[in-house]
Amino acid sequence: MGHLPAIIILIFPLGFRLTCYYYRKAYYRGFWASPPACAVAEPHRKYTGETRFPLILQNVHRYFFYAAIVVAGILTYDTVLAFRDETYAWGHMGLGTVVFLVNIVLIWAYTISCHSCRHIVGGKLKHFSRHPVRYRMWQWVGRLNARHMLLAWASLVSVALADFYVYLVASGVFEDPRFF
């Protein structure tokens, strides 16, 4: 029963990554050979896109995005708490806080660079000139979106490294080195 909450929480970031457009490209080509490559004919008789099972499930990506925002918020809170010591005094910083900080920055960058975020920020606007703040946010998210593949891999690696670091410290392999 101790692992059940972790598995329930894992569903949301995993669903967000599995339905991500970048990851879709990789596994569509890898498993379905669709599309096999540029300028190569589609190997299937009829192209149905994401209108049939199992690909219709990809349409839940926006909802996983909302859940990913909540998970990133919780991880941000954990990162802020990492700056306390055993007596709950603020100002502690060690290697673990740096690991958490890098991890959460990469998670937020990956999450915010998502096409769903770009659509939420600037979608359905007919005149950007009437919404200059949303337009600037849309441009900023668009610049991040151009690096979505890099952010996807960097955040995935940072999550694995942060979890491994916490595991090592929690199992007593070493203590978290403190800077101050």
C-alpha positions in Angstrom: 0.0 0.0 0.0 3.0 2.3 0.5 3.7 2.6 -3.2 0.1 3.3 -4.2 0.2 7.1 -3.7 3.4 7.3 -5.7 1.9 5.3 -8.6 -1.3 7.5 -8.5 0.9 10.7 -8.7 3.1 9.2 -11.4 0.1 8.8 -13.7 -0.2 12.5 -14.3 3.4 13.4 -15.4 3.6 10.1 -17.3 0.3 10.8 -19.1 1.6 14.3 -19.9 4.8 12.9 -21.4 3.2 10.1 -23.3 0.7 12.4 -25.0 3.3 15.1 -25.7 3.7 16.0 -29.4 7.5 15.5 -29.3 7.2 12.0 -27.8 4.3 11.1 -30.1 6.6 11.8 -33.1 9.2 9.4 -31.8 6.8 6.5 -31.0 4.5 7.0 -34.0 7.5 6.5 -36.2 9.0 3.7 -34.0 5.9 1.6 -33.5 3.5 2.5 -36.3 5.9 3.7 -39.0 3.7 6.7 -39.5 5.1 8.7 -41.1 8.1 6.5 -42.1 10.1 9.6 -43.1 9.8 12.8 -45.1 8.6 12.4 -48.7 7.8 8.8 -48.3 4.3 7.5 -49.0 2.1 6.6 -46.0 2.2 2.8 -45.5 -1.4 2.6 -44.4 -4.4 2.5 -46.9 -6.3 5.3 -45.2 -5.0 8.0 -42.9 -7.3 8.4 -39.9 -5.1 10.6 -37.8 -6.0 10.5 -34.1 -9.7 9.7 -34.7 -9.6 6.0 -33.8 -8.5 4.0 -30.8 -5.8 4.0 -29.5 -4.6 7.3 -30.9 -7.8 9.1 -30.0 -6.5 8.9 -26.4 -3.9 11.5 -27.4 -6.6 14.2 -27.2 -6.4 14.1 -23.4 -3.0 15.9 -23.5 -4.5 19.3 -22.5 -6.0 17.7 -19.4 -2.7 16.1 -18.5 -1.1 19.5 -19.0 -3.3 20.9 -16.3 -2.4 18.0 -14.0 1.3 18.6 -14.8 1.0 22.2 -13.7 -0.4 21.0 -10.3 2.4 18.4 -9.9 5.0 21.1 -10.9 3.5 23.4 -8.2 3.8 20.7 -5.6 7.4 20.0 -6.6 8.1 23.8 -6.5 6.8 23.8 -2.9 9.0 20.9 -2.0 12.0 22.8 -3.5 11.3 25.8 -1.4 11.0 23.6 1.7 14.4 22.1 0.8 16.0 25.5 1.8 15.2 24.7 5.5 17.4 22.7 7.9 16.5 20.2 10.6 15.4 23.1 12.9 13.2 24.5 10.1 15.4 27.6 9.9 15.6 29.2 6.4 18.8 29.7 4.6 20.1 26.1 4.3 21.6 25.2 1.0 23.3 22.0 0.0 23.8 19.9 -3.1 20.3 18.5 -2.7 18.7 22.0 -2.9 20.7 22.7 -6.1 19.6 19.3 -7.5 15.9 20.1 -6.6 16.2 23.7 -8.0 17.7 22.6 -11.4 15.1 19.8 -11.6 12.1 22.1 -11.0 13.4 24.8 -13.4 13.7 22.1 -16.1 10.3 20.7 -15.3 8.7 24.1 -15.5 10.5 24.9 -18.8 9.4 21.6 -20.3 5.8 22.1 -19.1 5.5 25.7 -20.2 7.1 25.0 -23.6 4.2 22.7 -24.4 2.0 23.5 -27.3 -1.1 23.3 -25.0 0.4 26.1 -22.9 1.0 28.1 -26.1 -2.6 27.6 -27.2 -4.0 28.5 -23.8 -1.9 31.7 -23.6 -2.5 33.0 -27.2 -5.1 30.7 -28.8 -8.4 31.9 -30.1 -7.2 35.5 -30.5 -8.2 37.2 -33.7 -6.2 40.4 -33.0 -3.0 40.2 -31.1 -2.8 44.0 -31.1 -5.8 44.1 -28.7 -4.1 41.7 -26.3 -0.4 42.8 -26.1 0.3 41.0 -22.8 -1.1 37.7 -24.1 0.8 38.2 -27.4 4.1 38.7 -25.6 3.4 35.6 -23.5 2.5 33.6 -26.6 5.8 34.7 -28.3 7.8 33.7 -25.2 6.1 30.3 -25.0 6.7 29.9 -28.7 10.5 30.5 -28.3 10.5 27.9 -25.5 8.4 25.6 -27.7 11.2 25.7 -30.3 13.4 23.9 -27.7 10.7 21.5 -26.5 12.6 18.4 -27.6 15.7 19.5 -25.6 13.6 20.5 -22.6 11.8 17.1 -22.8 15.0 15.1 -22.6 16.7 17.5 -20.1 13.7 17.4 -17.7 13.4 13.6 -18.0 17.1 13.2 -17.1 16.8 15.7 -14.3 13.8 13.9 -12.8 15.7 10.6 -12.8 18.8 12.1 -11.3 16.9 14.0 -8.6 15.0 10.8 -7.7 18.3 8.8 -7.6 20.0 11.5 -5.5 17.1 11.5 -3.0 17.2 7.7 -2.9 21.0 7.7 -2.1 20.6 10.3 0.6 17.6 8.6 2.1 19.2 5.2 2.2 22.3 6.6 4.0 24.8 6.1 1.2 26.0 9.7 2.0 24.8 12.9 3.6 23.7 15.9 1.6 26.8 18.1 1.5 25.9 21.6 2.7 27.3 24.9 1.3 25.8 27.0 4.1 
